Amino acid sequence: MTKRKLWLGAAFLFVAGDGMAMQSRGALLSSFEATFGVSESLLGLVAPAGTLGFVLAIVIVGLAAGRLNVRITLLLGAVAMAVTMLAIVVAPLYTVFLLALLAQGAAAGVFRGLDRPVLSHIYPDRLGRIFVLYALAWSIGAVSGPLLVSAVLRFTEWQVTYVLLAVWFLPVIAILLTLDAPTGWDETELDRSALKGLLEKPAIRGALLGMALVGGIEGAIFTWLPYYAGTFLERDLANASLSVFLLAYVPGRYIYSRLVETGAYLSISLVTAGLAIPTIAIALSGAVGRWMLVAIFATGVLLSSLFPMLSAYGVEAAPSYSGPVSALTTAATYLGIATVPTVMGVVAELYSIQDAMWIPVGLTVVLVAVIGTTRVRSTV
């Protein structure tokens, strides 16, 4: 196996484990509620606690990408990921639990601040396809998360989930210990004027706003779909509804890995986001039965295009600054993931979870407008 493939394998393994960890949270909300005895609004802090550290770390690492020792930084992120998973297991109080989630998010951010930039330099002629396959690896991990939770809860306590997740990252650590610095790494160092120039580009601004909306929509579903479905379905079936959504990401992203080679990132995103408006409305409207599951699956297929397409679009708009652009677009996504579920938790407590589930529907409409505007401005 070539060193290039080992770098690819380490990145794919890590992002799959990160997806698994992230999607386990929504399926475990009821367990967190029972263990720590907290309200719905406090449960809404699970998403931002896991995201705030991630966003801060990925922005700091990504903006400094041209100055860092890539292998050592990635190795530190992988080791910290395993350690913080175990810290979550032993948290005695909800506040300590949230702090452990914050640290785990920061560990993930350190690694993911550099993994896609490394891949973009190693595979410069296949950037779009590699980014979609990277997102596919995340999807495979993500769809496994709720299934892992269901299997663990059937036999033991929820804390075992995080012990197993800690073990997952050991092969990533082993691979990085055998590697040297990646060949082809020539990231340009970023200064304040270059950052200002990046943020003034309409393509970058459009990508950042679009990714924030995508994160908000996905975060709403990732965090609250199992809880919402649990108000009218049995717990195993409610957790399975999230698995249906995430399972759709796998064939969806495989299809988009072919379409992405056309380079029509915004056109594909505009079509899929537009088609997602009616499917997400049906999926989150409270319809019970096969139509809800069909709508959830269709929504997953459509939304699965957006993160890799918009992130590839942003990086190709400024390829010499792949680290900063990748960090900023990913941070924007995760800010949406953190913010929207928190707002939904407040709405759910003040009104109802059914009312809160209409928020991502409205955000999808706004997303279509943002992508359409960015596409028009990019062709002017």
C-alpha positions in Angstrom: 0.0 0.0 0.0 1.4 3.4 -1.0 1.9 6.2 1.6 -0.8 8.2 -0.3 -3.3 5.5 0.3 -2.3 5.3 4.0 -3.0 9.0 4.4 -6.3 8.4 2.7 -7.1 5.5 4.9 -6.2 7.4 8.1 -8.5 10.3 7.1 -11.4 8.1 6.1 -11.1 6.0 9.3 -11.1 9.1 11.5 -14.0 10.8 9.8 -16.0 7.6 9.9 -15.4 7.4 13.7 -16.2 11.1 14.0 -19.5 10.6 12.2 -20.3 7.6 14.4 -19.7 9.6 17.5 -21.7 12.6 16.3 -24.7 10.5 15.3 -24.7 8.5 18.5 -25.6 11.7 20.5 -29.1 12.1 19.0 -29.9 8.4 19.6 -28.6 8.8 23.2 -30.6 11.9 24.2 -33.1 9.9 26.1 -30.3 8.1 28.0 -28.6 11.4 28.8 -32.0 12.7 30.1 -32.5 9.7 32.3 -28.9 9.6 33.6 -28.5 13.3 34.4 -32.2 14.3 35.0 -32.2 17.4 32.8 -34.9 19.2 30.8 -35.4 19.4 27.0 -33.7 22.8 26.9 -30.7 21.5 28.7 -30.6 18.5 26.4 -30.4 21.0 23.6 -26.9 21.9 24.9 -25.5 18.5 23.8 -25.1 19.6 20.2 -23.3 23.0 20.9 -21.1 21.4 23.6 -19.9 18.8 21.1 -19.5 21.5 18.4 -18.1 24.6 20.1 -14.7 23.0 20.8 -14.7 21.5 17.3 -15.3 24.9 15.6 -12.7 26.7 17.6 -10.1 24.0 17.0 -10.8 23.6 13.3 -10.6 27.3 12.7 -7.3 27.8 14.6 -5.7 24.7 13.0 -7.0 25.4 9.6 -5.9 29.0 9.5 -2.5 28.0 10.7 -2.2 25.0 8.3 0.7 26.4 6.4 2.8 26.7 9.6 2.1 23.3 11.3 3.8 19.9 11.3 1.0 18.0 9.6 1.7 14.5 10.9 2.3 15.5 14.5 -0.9 17.7 14.6 -3.0 14.9 13.2 -1.5 12.4 15.6 -2.3 14.6 18.6 -5.9 15.0 17.4 -6.3 11.2 17.0 -4.9 10.5 20.5 -7.0 13.2 22.1 -10.1 11.8 20.4 -9.6 8.4 22.1 -8.8 10.0 25.5 -11.8 12.3 25.5 -14.2 9.5 24.6 -13.1 7.8 27.8 -13.6 11.1 29.7 -17.2 11.1 28.6 -17.7 7.6 30.1 -16.6 8.6 33.6 -18.4 12.1 33.8 -20.2 12.2 37.1 -22.3 15.3 36.5 -24.0 16.9 33.5 -21.7 19.9 33.5 -18.6 17.6 33.5 -20.3 15.6 30.7 -20.7 18.7 28.6 -17.1 19.7 29.2 -16.0 16.3 28.1 -18.1 16.7 24.9 -16.4 20.1 24.4 -13.0 18.5 24.7 -13.9 15.7 22.3 -15.1 18.2 19.8 -11.9 20.1 20.0 -9.9 16.9 19.4 -11.9 16.2 16.3 -11.4 19.7 15.1 -7.6 19.5 15.4 -7.6 16.4 13.1 -10.2 17.6 10.7 -8.6 21.0 10.4 -5.9 19.3 8.3 -7.2 16.1 6.9 -9.1 17.4 3.9 -6.4 20.0 3.1 -3.8 17.1 3.1 -6.0 15.1 0.7 -6.5 18.1 -1.5 -2.7 18.4 -2.0 -2.2 14.7 -2.3 -5.0 14.3 -4.9 -5.1 17.8 -6.6 -6.5 16.4 -9.8 -9.4 14.5 -8.1 -10.3 16.9 -5.4 -14.1 16.9 -5.9 -14.3 13.1 -6.1 -12.0 12.6 -3.0 -14.2 15.1 -1.0 -17.4 13.2 -1.9 -15.8 9.9 -1.0 -14.5 11.5 2.3 -18.1 12.5 3.0 -19.2 9.0 2.1 -16.8 7.6 4.7 -18.4 10.0 7.3 -21.9 8.8 6.2 -21.0 5.1 6.7 -19.8 5.9 10.2 -22.8 8.1 10.8 -25.4 5.5 9.8 -23.6 3.0 12.1 -23.9 5.4 15.1 -27.6 4.9 16.0 -27.3 1.2 15.2 -24.4 0.9 17.6 -26.4 2.7 20.3 -29.4 0.4 19.8 -27.1 -2.7 20.1 -25.4 -1.3 23.2 -28.6 -0.3 25.0 -30.1 -3.7 24.3 -27.4 -5.4 26.4 -25.7 -2.8 28.7 -25.4 0.9 29.6 -24.9 3.8 27.2 -21.4 4.5 28.4 -20.1 1.4 26.6 -20.8 3.2 23.3 -18.0 5.7 24.1 -15.6 2.9 25.1 -16.1 1.3 21.8 -15.7 4.6 20.0 -12.4 5.2 21.8 -11.1 1.8 20.5 -12.1 2.8 17.0 -9.4 5.5 16.8 -6.5 3.2 17.8 -5.8 2.1 14.1 -5.7 5.8 13.1 -3.0 6.4 15.7 -1.1 3.3 14.5 -1.2 4.4 10.9 0.0 8.0 11.7 2.9 6.6 13.7 4.3 4.8 10.6 4.0 7.8 8.2 6.3 10.6 7.3 5.2 14.1 6.2 2.8 13.9 3.2 4.4 14.5 -0.2 2.9 17.4 -2.1 2.1 19.5 1.0 2.8 23.1 -0.1 0.0 25.0 1.7 0.5 28.8 1.4 0.8 30.6 4.8 -2.2 32.8 5.5 -1.8 36.4 6.7 -4.5 38.9 7.7 -4.7 40.6 4.3 -5.0 37.2 2.5 -7.8 36.2 4.9 -9.6 39.5 4.2 -9.2 38.9 0.5 -10.7 35.4 0.8 -13.7 36.6 2.8 -14.4 39.3 0.2 -14.9 36.7 -2.6 -18.6 36.2 -3.4 -17.9 32.4 -3.9 -16.4 32.1 -0.4 -19.1 34.1 1.2 -21.8 32.1 -0.6 -20.1 28.8 0.4 -19.9 29.9 4.1 -23.5 30.9 4.3 -24.7 27.9 2.4 -22.7 25.6 4.6 -24.1 27.2 7.8 -27.6 26.6 6.6 -26.8 23.0 5.6 -25.3 22.4 9.1 -28.4 23.8 10.7 -30.7 21.6 8.7 -28.7 18.5 9.2 -28.0 19.3 12.9 -31.8 19.6 13.5 -32.4 16.2 12.0 -29.3 14.5 13.5 -30.2 15.8 17.0 -33.9 15.8 17.3 -35.3 13.3 14.8 -35.0 10.2 17.1 -36.5 12.2 20.0 -39.3 13.6 17.9 -40.1 10.2 16.4 -40.1 8.8 19.9 -43.2 10.8 20.7 -45.2 8.5 18.5 -43.0 5.4 17.8 -41.3 2.8 19.9 -37.7 3.8 20.9 -35.9 1.3 18.7 -38.0 2.3 15.7 -37.5 6.0 16.5 -33.7 5.5 16.6 -34.0 3.6 13.3 -35.6 6.6 11.7 -32.3 8.4 12.0 -30.5 5.4 10.6 -32.9 5.5 7.6 -32.0 9.1 7.0 -28.2 8.5 7.3 -28.4 5.3 5.3 -29.6 7.3 2.4 -26.3 9.3 2.5 -24.4 6.2 1.4 -26.0 5.6 -2.0 -26.6 9.4 -2.4 -22.9 10.2 -2.0 -21.8 7.3 -4.2 -24.0 8.8 -6.9 -22.7 12.3 -6.3 -19.1 11.0 -6.4 -19.8 10.3 -10.1 -21.7 13.5 -10.8 -19.1 15.7 -9.0 -16.6 15.1 -11.8 -18.7 17.4 -14.0 -17.7 20.3 -11.8 -21.3 21.6 -11.6 -21.2 21.9 -7.9 -23.7 24.7 -7.5 -26.1 23.4 -10.2 -26.3 20.0 -8.5 -26.7 21.6 -5.0 -29.5 23.9 -6.3 -31.5 21.0 -7.7 -31.1 18.7 -4.7 -31.9 21.5 -2.2 -35.0 22.5 -4.1 -36.3 18.9 -4.3 -35.6 18.5 -0.5 -38.1 21.2 0.4 -41.2 19.0 0.0 -39.6 15.8 1.2 -38.3 17.3 4.4 -41.8 18.9 5.0 -43.4 15.5 4.7 -40.7 13.8 6.8 -41.1 16.2 9.7 -44.8 16.8 9.6 -45.8 14.0 11.9 -46.9 11.6 9.2 -46.7 8.1 10.6 -45.9 4.9 8.6 -44.1 4.1 5.5 -44.5 7.5 3.9 -42.6 9.1 6.7 -39.7 6.7 6.3 -39.8 7.1 2.5 -39.7 10.9 2.9 -36.8 10.6 5.4 -34.9 8.4 3.0 -35.5 10.7 0.1 -34.5 13.7 2.2 -31.2 12.0 3.1 -30.4 11.2 -0.5 -31.0 14.9 -1.5 -29.2 16.6 1.4 -26.2 14.3 1.2 -25.0 16.2 -1.8 -24.7 19.6 -0.1 -21.7 19.3 2.3 -19.2 17.8 -0.2 -20.4 19.9 -3.2 -20.3 23.2 -1.4 -17.1 22.5 0.4 -15.4 21.4 -2.9 -16.8 24.6 -4.5 -15.2 26.7 -1.8 -11.8 25.0 -1.9 -11.6 25.2 -5.7 -12.4 29.0 -5.5 -9.1 29.4 -3.6 -7.0 26.2 -4.0 -3.7 27.6 -2.6 -5.6 28.2 0.7 -7.3 24.8 1.0 -6.6 24.6 4.8 -8.3 28.0 5.7 -11.2 27.5 3.3 -11.8 24.0 4.4 -11.7 25.1 8.0 -14.0 28.0 7.5 -16.6 26.1 5.5 -16.6 23.2 8.0 -16.7 25.6 10.9 -19.7 27.3 9.3 -21.4 23.9 9.0 -20.9 23.0 12.6 -22.0 26.4 13.8 -25.3 25.7 12.1 -25.2 22.2 13.7 -24.7 23.7 17.1 -27.1 26.7 16.9 -30.2 25.3 15.3 -30.7 22.3 17.6 -30.3 24.6 20.6 -33.0 27.0 19.3 -35.2 24.0 18.6 -34.8 22.8 22.2 -36.0 26.2 23.5 -39.0 26.1 21.0 -39.8 22.6 22.0 -40.0 23.5 25.7 -42.0 26.7 25.1 -44.4 25.2 22.5 -43.8 21.6 21.3 -41.3 19.4 19.5 -43.8 19.3 16.6 -43.6 23.0 16.2 -39.8 23.0 16.5 -39.5 20.5 13.7 -40.7 23.0 11.2 -37.6 25.1 11.6 -35.4 23.0 9.3 -38.1 23.2 6.6 -37.9 27.0 6.6 -34.1 26.8 6.5 -34.2 24.6 3.4 -36.2 27.3 1.6 -33.6 29.9 2.6 -30.7 27.6 1.5 -32.2 27.3 -2.0 -32.2 31.1 -2.3 -28.6 31.4 -1.1 -27.3 28.8 -3.6 -29.3 30.3 -6.4 -27.9 33.8 -5.6 -24.3 32.5 -5.4 -24.7 30.7 -8.7 -26.0 33.8 -10.4 -23.1 35.9 -9.0 -20.5 33.4 -9.9 -21.5 33.5 -13.6 -21.8 37.2 -13.9 
